[in-house]
């Protein structure tokens, strides 16, 4: 996984699309990450001891790493992956190929 704890990521899909946050935890086996302030769920808890308080708490749930993109925190821009550019084939495309001269057809003399 290229995403690590304390990296800044941007959510690409889902309910929280467009939000950015810091990675709090990575789950390598499931290929998921927990992002601060993203994918919030309500957790209902009972008090376990007399001093403990129960209630409804908001917790961050993990999201799949394919749904987040690493963001450069200094420039606050998306990090682009370097991909090789494909060269356009000039001769194969009809739009780009030069028009060929029409072949002259000669009529054969009929016997």
C-alpha positions in Angstrom: 0.0 0.0 0.0 1.3 3.4 -0.9 -0.9 5.2 1.6 0.5 5.4 5.1 -0.6 6.8 8.5 -0.6 10.7 8.7 -0.8 11.0 4.9 -3.4 13.5 3.5 -5.9 11.9 1.2 -9.0 13.0 -0.9 -12.1 10.8 -1.1 -13.0 10.0 -4.8 -16.3 8.2 -4.4 -19.2 7.7 -2.1 -21.2 9.9 0.3 -18.1 11.9 1.4 -16.8 12.5 -2.2 -14.4 15.5 -2.3 -13.6 15.6 1.4 -9.9 15.5 2.5 -8.5 14.2 5.7 -5.6 12.6 7.5 -5.2 8.9 7.6 -5.6 7.7 11.2 -5.2 3.9 10.6 -4.4 1.5 7.8 -5.8 -2.1 7.6 -3.4 -3.9 5.3 -5.2 -7.3 5.0 -8.5 -5.7 4.1 -6.9 -2.9 2.0 -8.8 -0.2 3.9 -7.9 3.0 5.6 -9.6 5.1 8.3 -9.7 8.8 7.4 -10.3 11.6 9.9 -13.8 13.0 9.5 -14.9 10.7 6.7 -17.4 7.8 6.6 -18.9 8.7 10.1 -21.2 6.1 11.7 -23.2 6.3 14.9 -22.2 3.9 17.7 -24.7 3.1 20.5 -22.9 2.0 23.7 -24.1 0.9 27.1 -22.2 1.9 30.2 -19.9 -1.0 31.2 -19.1 0.3 34.7 -20.7 2.7 37.1 -18.3 5.4 36.3 -18.5 4.8 32.5 -21.1 6.8 30.5 -23.0 5.3 27.7 -24.5 7.1 24.7 -24.4 7.7 21.0 -20.9 8.3 19.6 -19.7 9.2 16.1 -16.8 7.0 14.9 -14.9 6.9 11.6 -15.4 3.7 9.7 -12.8 2.3 7.2 -13.1 2.8 3.5 -11.3 1.0 0.7 -8.0 2.4 -0.6 -9.3 2.5 -4.2 -11.7 5.2 -3.1 -9.1 7.6 -1.9 -6.3 9.5 -3.6 -3.1 10.7 -2.1 -2.8 14.5 -1.9 0.4 16.6 -1.6 -0.1 18.4 1.7 2.4 21.2 0.9 0.9 22.2 -2.4 -2.6 20.8 -1.6 -2.7 19.3 -5.1 -3.5 15.8 -6.1 -0.6 13.6 -6.7 -0.6 12.3 -10.3 0.8 8.9 -11.2 3.2 9.0 -14.1 1.9 7.1 -17.0 3.6 6.7 -20.4 1.9 8.7 -23.1 0.6 6.8 -26.1 1.6 8.1 -29.5 -1.1 8.6 -32.0 -0.8 6.4 -35.1 -0.9 8.7 -38.0 -1.3 6.3 -40.9 -4.1 4.1 -39.3 -6.5 6.9 -38.4 -8.8 8.1 -41.1 -9.0 11.6 -39.6 -5.2 12.1 -39.5 -4.2 10.2 -42.6 -3.6 12.3 -45.8 -6.1 11.7 -48.5 -5.0 9.2 -51.0 -5.3 10.0 -54.6 -8.1 8.1 -56.3 -6.9 5.3 -58.5 -7.7 5.7 -62.1 -9.7 2.9 -63.4 -9.6 2.1 -67.1 -12.4 0.4 -68.8 -11.5 -2.8 -70.6 -12.6 -3.1 -74.1 -15.4 -5.6 -74.3 -15.2 -8.3 -77.1 
